[in-house]
Amino acid sequence: MSLFAGFKIKGIFGRNELFSLANYCPLMKFWLLPSFVFITLFVVVIPRQMLAQEQFKPSHRPANPVFQKIDQAFRKGKLNLDQKIQYKIYAIKAPQKLPAEFQFPKALPLKCGTPALIDFYKHRRKLSPATVSAIESEINPPRIQSSQTYTSPSGKFLIHYQTSGSDAVPSNDSNNNGTPDYVEEVAAAADSAYRYEVNDLGYPDPIPAGRRYNVEVTNFQNIYGQTYTINGTTRIQIENDFSEGFPPNTDPEGDQIGDIKVTMAHEFKHAINYVINHWNGETTDWAEMDATLEEELVYDNVNDYYNYIRTSESIFNSPETSFYPGSYYHVTWAIFFEEKYGSQFWPQVWQIIGNNTSIRMVNAMTQELGSRDAFDKAYILSELWHYASGSQNAIHGFGFDEKENYPNPTINENLIGIDSLNSPITIPKFAANYIELDPGYQQKEFLDVSFSFSKTTSGLGLIAEFNDGSYDVMTSLSNGKLNLRKQTGNGKILNELVL
């Protein structure tokens, strides 16, 4: 029996601009132009753990691209600034008012309307008085002033709600205390978000001293919620019943309660970020990824984000497409840093941002990690984690905690025998390219991978998994050679190779 029987080679190439795989030979020599290169070595197929949510079937509806389509039309001169902002507000509250080209009835709901509101605040002075007045009336309608109210158990949140009309909450009142169960769930979720994000993680408190934070329950239909500013502070608005085609989640209390939980965790982080940087600077472009991370941290058993990481925009499904700046489809990148570097990683990053609101997100992360090399290595590892996910690629003991429940990554290229990737591939920043190579011949008891880069912003990473369940991880940010040597005497045999 051969020592290396029938192995496959798979590769993950990514980050920055361009690479070409000029040659392939028994020493696995690679010549690459500016990009990050990720080479993953899997050795055996190990038993997969059972999915944590066997009965859960996430939505396979496409992501809603309405904000991106509106921005594209504006950049092409098809919309003026007033139309651009007004259309985004329509997408939140009245998508039926949008021209047909901006309606996507089969898509997932928008996670959040806050990005549209931030765009409004950014350009408010350039908008006509009529547009400003119309948008403000949509954000803070007069009926909110006549709503009923309920104070959360902690006393920190005042929930505004209606019991009749289009904004009415479900009437169920299981404890017969006169307050609808839905409202009590909103209040409980708000308290939980506060306890975890402020008390446990240490983020700044967005609730002014001696006051209660206002949460308004309203009928959005197409989004989970949003956070807006008023009188120097913020307010949260949340969907009134989540009955209009929202996707399933894994909350044992049901989809509706799960939606309430993740929405409050998400929107409360927007409120916190307003305290940190007043929604200014490049870091605000990452706000949706950041807020979606809080959904997973505050309510780990809800997993509403599973629906969004299965869309074509996710890192798993489109590794070759830049995910800059991260949105809710890309939340797993934020989860990587939280799981790898600990629960205080992101609070420390946001503290850096608070001290310098003009800093860019990558620079703040680099500062927290200690050096650019540290960030680059972390980026390589984050791509390896995404590659080693799903029912086909998950490795026991490596990667995301919930990797078995994540999608199988897209493989961008398959090569057989001594074929090499001769055509250059353009790779933008914050992207990767996953390549499978089947060399079709037997290997000796060691493996050398030689490589070179034309820029210092390139790197290479390997994972080797062996038949005893162990694995090795290697990374390099400079030209050279990675040597993998495993003797048969210790029982470690490389049966399958993924590069």
N, C-alpha and C positions, 0 to 999 in steps of 0.2 A: 504494500500500500504506500502510495506517495505521501510524503510529509505534508505537502500543500496541495490538497485535492480540490479541483474545480472552484477556484476562488473567483470572486468578482472584485472589480475596482470601481469605486464611485468617488466623485470629486465634488467639492463645493468651492466655487470660485466667486469672489465678490469684493465689492467695495472699491469705489472710485470710478475709473473711466474705461480702461481697455486692457484686454490681455490676449495673448495668442499662445496656444500650446503648440510649440514648434516641432516637437519630437517626442516619441515614446519608445523606450528601449528597456532591456532587462534591468537597468539601474534606475529606471523611472526618472529620467532627466526632464526637467521642465524649464522653459524660458518664458517669463511672463513680463508683460508691460503693466503700467500702473493699475493695480487692483489688489484686493486682498484675496488670497487663495486659501481655501479650507479643504483639507484632504482628510476624509474620515475613513478609518480602517475598522470594519466590523469583521469578526472572525468566525463566529458561529451564530446560528439562530437559537436564541434562548426562549423558553416558554414566556408568553406574554401574560401579564397580570390581567385578570378580568376587569372590564371597564367598570369604573366606580358607579356609573349611571347606566346600567344595562337597558333600562326601559326608556331612557331619554332619547328622543330623536330630534336633534337640532334642526332648525329651519335651513333649507337650502335655497331660500330666496336670495336674489342678488342684493348687494348693498345699494342704498339710495344715493345716487350721485348728484342730487339736485343742486346742492351748494357749489360743487365743482363745475357743473354745467353752466350755472349762472355766472360764476367767475370767468369761465372761458369765454362766454358770450360777451361779457364786459370787456375783456382784454382784446377781443376781436373788433370792438367798436359797435357791436350789435345792440348793446344796451348802454344807456347813460347811467351815471352814478345813482341818481334817484331811483331808476328802474331796478338796478342791481340790488339795492338795499330793500326796496319795497317787495321785490320778488322773493327775497330770502324770508321776509316776514310772512308773506303768503304761504311759503313752504311749511312754516311752522303752524300757522293758525287756519289757513284756508287754501290748501293746495288746489282746490277746484278752480280758484281764480287765476291760476297760472296758465300761460300759453301751453298748448299741448306738448311742445318740445321739452318742457320742464316738469311734466307730470309722469310719475313712475309708480302706478298703482300696484304693480306686482313686486315691488322692492320692499325690503325691510323698512320698518319705521326709522326715522332719524333718532339717534340716541339722545340728542340734546340740541336745543335751540340757542344755547349761549354763544357759539361762534358767530351766528348771525347778529346777535345783539352787540357783541364786541365790535363787529364790522360797522354797525350803526353808530356806536359811540365814537369810534375812530374817525368817522367821516361826517359826523353830525353837523359841524359848522359849514360844510360844503353843500348840504342838502337844502332844498327849498323849504320854507316854513310849512307848506301844506304837507309835504312828505313827513317832516318831523312830527307834526301834529297827529297825522294818521297813524304813524308807528307807535307813538306814545299812548294813544288811546287803545291800541291793540295790546300793548304790554301791560298796562295798568288800567283795565276797564273800570268805569264807575261802579258797576255792580259789586265789586269787591268790597266797597265801603259799607254795603248793606248786608254782608254775609254774616252767618253765624260763626262763632269762634269756639275753640277748645284749646286749653293749655296742656302741654305735654306733661307727663308725670314728673320730669325733672324741673319743670317750671321755666325752662329756657326757650321753648318754642310756642308760638301762638298760631294755631292752624285755622285758616279762614276757609269756609266751605259753604256750599249751597245744598238745600234739600229739594229744590224744585228748579225747573228750567233746564237748559242744555248743559249747565255746569254741575248738575246735581250728582252727588255721590250715591252709591248703592245704599238702600235704606235698611239693610240688615242691622239689627241691634241685639246681638245674642245675650248680652247681660242686662238688657232693659234699663240702661242708665240714661237714656235719652240722647246719647251720642252714637252716631253710626259707627259700626265696627271699622269701616274703611278709614274713617278719620282717626280712630284710636291707633290703627296700624301705621298711619303716616306719622303720628306723634311718636310712637315707640321707635320707629325707624330713624327719625330725626335724633332722638336721644341716643340711640346706639351709635350713629355716625359721629355725634359729638364726643361721646366717651372714647371711641377708638382713635379718631383723627386728632383730637385736641389733647385728651388726657393721656392716652397711651403713646401715640406717636410724637406728641409734643408740638404740633403745628400751632401757629398763633390763633387765638380765639377771635372769630369774626363777629361775635355778639357783643355789642357795646355794653359796658358795665351798667348794671341796674336796669337793663331792658330785655325784652323778649324778642326772639328772632321770628320774623313773619314768614309763614309758609302758606301759599295760596293754592287751593285745589281748583283746577280749571279744566275745561274740555279741550284738549289739544288735538286728539285723534291721530296725529301723525308723528308725534315725538313723545318721549318719556317725561321730559321736564326741561326747565331752563332756569337760569339765575340772571336777574337784572339788577341795575343799580337805582337807588332813589335816596336823595338827601344824604349823600356821602357814605351810604352803607348798601347792603344788598338784600334782596328777597329771593326766595325760591318759589317757583311755580311747578306743580306736579299734575300729571294727567289724572282725570277724575274717576276713571274706572278701568282703564286698560282693556277695553272690550273691542277695540277696532283693529283686529288683526295683528296684535303684538305676538312675537314668537314665544315658544315654550321655554321654560327654564327648569332647574332641578330642585327648586325649593320644596321641601316636604309638606309645607303648608299650602302649596298651590302656586300657580303661575302669577295670579294677581298680587298676592302678598309678596312674592319674590320680586315682581316689578317695582312695587313700592319701596322695598328695601334697597335695591341697587340704585334706584333713582335718587333717593335721599343721600346715600353714600357718595354718589357721583356729583350731585349738585352742591352738596355741602363743601366738597373740595374746591369747586369753583369759587364759593364764597370765601374760603380760606385764601385762595390765590389772589383774590382782589385785595385782601389785607396786605399780602406780601409784595405785590408789584403793580397793583391797580390795573391789571390786565394790560400792561404796557410791555414792549420789548419782544424780541424773538421767542423767548421762552413761552409766551402766551400761545404761540402757534402749536405747542405741544400739549395744550390744555386738555384736549379730549383723551389722549392716551393716558395722561396723568390722572384724570378723574375716573376713567374706567378702571384703572389699577385699584382705586379705593373700593370699587364694587367687590372685587375679589378679596381684598384684605378685610373689609368689614363683614362681608357675608360670603364666606368661602363656599357655602353649600348651595348657592343660588345659580352661579355659572351662566348667567344670561349672555355673557360675552362669548360663550361657545358658538352662538349663532353667527357672530360677526367675524370670528377668526376663520370661519369656513367660507367666507366670501372670496371672490377672485382678488380682492385688494390685499389680503392678508400676506404676511411674510411666508407662511407655509405654501400658499398657492401661487404666489408671484414673487419668488425670491429675487428674480432678475430686475424687478421694478423698485425704484427708490421708495422707501417708506418715509422719507423726510418731508415735512415733520410728522412725527407719529400721530395717528388718530386712533379711534377705538378699535379698528381692525388690527392694529399693531400693538395692542396692549401686552402681548406676550414678551415684547422686548423690555418693557418696564418691569414685568414680572420676573424676567431673568435677573435683573440687577437686585431686585428685592430678595429673591431666593438665594442668589449667589453671595451677596455682600451684606445681607441682614436688613432688618426692618428699619434701621436708622439711616440707610443709604439715601433714600429720597428725601426725608426730612432735612438731612444735612445739605443735600444739593439745593433744596429750596431756601435754606437759610443763606447759602452763598448767593443765591439769586436776590434775596431780600436785601442783602448788603450791597448789591450792585445790579440794579434792575436792567441795565443795558447789556449785561453779559449774555452770551449765547448758551443754549442748553448744553451743547457738547463741551464747551469750555468750563461750565460749572461742574459737569460730571468729571471732567479731567482733573479739575482742582480737587475734588473730593477723593478721587482715586490716587492722586499723588503725582501723576506724570502722563504725558501723551502716550508713552509706551504702554503704560498700564491700561489706558483707555483702549488702545489698539488691540491689545491682547484680550481685553474683555469683549471687544466687538467680535473678534474671531470666535471666542468661546460662545458668545450668544448665537452666532450662526450655527455652530456645531450643535447647540441645544435644540435649535429649531429643526435641524436635519434629523437628529436622533429622537424624533417624536412620531406619534401615530402608531397604529397597530402593526405596521410593517417594520419600522425602523427603531422603535423604542429599545433602549439598552437598560437593563436592570442596574440601578445604582448610579446612573448618569443622566443629567438633564433635569427637566421640569418635574415638579412633584406630580402634576396631572398629565404627564406627557402621553399616556396611553389613551386619554380622551381627546387629544388634539388631532388635527388632520394629518394624514400622511403628506410629506412634503412633495412638491413637484420636482421631477427630475428633468432638467433642461436639455440634456444631451446624453446619448448612449453610443459608446464606441466599442468595437469588438476587435480582438486580436491585437496587432501592433499598430492599428489605426491611431492617428493623432489628430488633435484639433488644430488644423492648419489655418482656418479662417479666424481672423480677429473677432472678438465679441465685445461689444460696447457694454460696459457695466457702469451705471451711475453711482454716485455716493449712496451709502446706506442701501446697498443691494448685494446680491450674490448670484452665483450661477452653479447649479448642482449638476454634476456630470458623472455618469456611470461608465466605467471602463472594464471590459471583460478581456483580459490579455490572452486567454486561450492557450496557456502553456503552464508548465509546472515551475514552481519556485524552489529555491534552496532554503536552508534553514535561517536565512536572514533576509532583510529587505532594506535597501538604501533608496532614499528619495532625495534626488538632487534638484536644486531649483535656484533661479536667480531672478532679481527684480530690477527694474530700471529706476524705481523711485523708492525712497525710504518709507513711504506710506503704504507699502505692500507688506503682506505677511502670509504665513502658511500655518495650518493647523492639522493635526492628525489625531484620530482616535483608533486604537487597535483593541479589539475585543477577542479574547481567547476562549478555547473550549472548556476551560475550567470556570468560566464566569468572570474572570478578571479582565481588566482593560487598561490600556495606557493612553494618555493624552499628551500630545506634543504640540508646541507652537513655536514659530520663529518669525521675527520681523526683519530679518536680514538675509542676504544670500548665504547659501551653504548647503548642508546635507543633514538630513535626519536619518539616523540609523535605528532600525528595528531588528533586534536579534533575539530569538527565542529558541532555546535548545529543547530537544525532545526529551531529555533526561528528566526534566522537572514536570513533565506531563502537559506542558503548554504547547498546543499545536495550533497553528494558524490555518484553519480550514477554509475560511472565506475572507476575502480581502475587499474592502470597500474604500475607494479612493475618490 
